[in-house]
Amino acid sequence: MQSPLELTTLFHIGPVAITTPVATTWAIMLAFAVLGGASTRRLSLLPSRFQALLEILVEALDSQIKESIPADPTPYRALIGTIFFYILAANWSSLIPGVKPPTAHIETDIALAGIVFFAAIYYGVRAQGVGGYLLSFTRPTILMTPLNIAEAFTRTFSMSVRLFGNVMSGVVIIGLVLSLAGLFVPIPLMALDLLVGAIQAYIFAVLSMVFIAGAVSGEKIPHHTHHQKE
Amino acid sequence: MQIDWPTLALQAINVLVLAWILARFFYRPVAAVIERRRAEARKMLTEADAAKAEAQKAKAELDAARRNIAAERDATLAEARKEAEAARSALLEEARAAAEKKIAEGESEWRRRRADLEGALDQKAAELAVDIARRLLERLPPETANEAFVASLCNELQALSDKTRSLIAAAAARGLTFEIVSASPLDESQERRCIDCLAKAAGRTVTVAFNTDSTLIAGLELRGPEIVIADNWRCDLKIVLEKLKPSTEVYAAS
């Protein structure tokens, strides 16, 4: 059995090796682009049921963002929404036979957590200025500055590892059970994996909002929120 | 465990590109249509508020107009009532005047007819009286009645005042003729006594002509230039009728 940590190179574009998570992500991107473009082609003031569903999704997303970041959700909608929908789609891509979720590879999770890390810095600086953002690391006391700086990195690390660990473990367990038992035995585990995938997508998006909110408001994230786990 | 940095970089780029794609093709259009609907809703609410305000204003104007109409209606009704009252009064006055005029005309007509009737009755009564008198006289001999009336005339002449006597004397002096009219012809002695009584009253001889007039019923009538002595029943009946008239008027008035 191939190691779950091992990347499979599909082909090369010049010197760049295109691995399976990249190809799967491209497929997800293509699917989102096609679905998004097709579904929003004929939007009207009197919505169809499908348009109403799309609007409910966007409204729910905005509502979630507003609960964490007390400001206009527009600047954050694309990033938070994309993180949620991408991780959800990536986690659920395991339903397609032969497809391994991109989030089961640490590179994808680090990339996502890294994007949140830099987004928090960007939004923090934009909201408070460079000085204000840097000063936020000295709160509640200047003695906490090293810890706050370390926390910025560790939480990024913890986000990526949490997502990687949950998704990868699900893939491994299903693979192990499938190799040991019959065809239909892993189905309950796959259902559980879907639930875990949705929860992980939600947790990652919520943590992203919380970190960005902390950077925007200049206050440190409460401890219980910071260490949410399934 | 090794991290494949090109894959990591590609995935980061992929997520950012996906964020752009979704923002471009999904979030923005959907958010835009939501915002457009909200704007439309706000606009409709604003328009509805404006329409409501307009409607309330129109309602207020309508209420005011209705109140004005009610006031105008009351004023018109009052005016019409007043005019009707005036017309009714005028009609009543006119009717009353016409009725009074009719009553007056009726009364006048009634009085005239009554007068005519009374005249006719008087005439009838006179004729009846004359007839009665005539019938009564027919029972008496004419010379007997004349005798009494001659005596009565002589008494009348003797009772005349001096002034009247002087007037008779003056007429006799001028040679004027006196006329003695009787209901039936007098005999010679009666004529003689009449002439004597008249001469006695005048104090001198007089010229007398004797005539008869049956309408006197009975009696004599002396007709001179200055004097008339009526001693006959026609004259007496006339006097009686004249005396009866006041009591008849009183009866008519009641």
Interface residues (C-beta under 8 A of the other chain):
Chain A: L5 L7 V16 A17 I18 T19 P21 V22 T25 W26 I28 M29 F32 A33 G36 G37 S39 T40 L43 S44 L45 P47 Q51 L54 E55 L57 V58 E59 D62 T74 R77 A78 L79 G81 T82 I83 F85 Y86 P102 H105 I106 E107 T108 I110 A111 L112 G114 I115
Chain B: M1 I3 D4 W5 P6 T7 L8 A9 L10 Q11 A12 N14 V15 L16 V17 L18 A19 W20 I21 L22 A23 F25 F26 Y27 P29 V30 A31 A32 V33 I34 R36 R37 E40
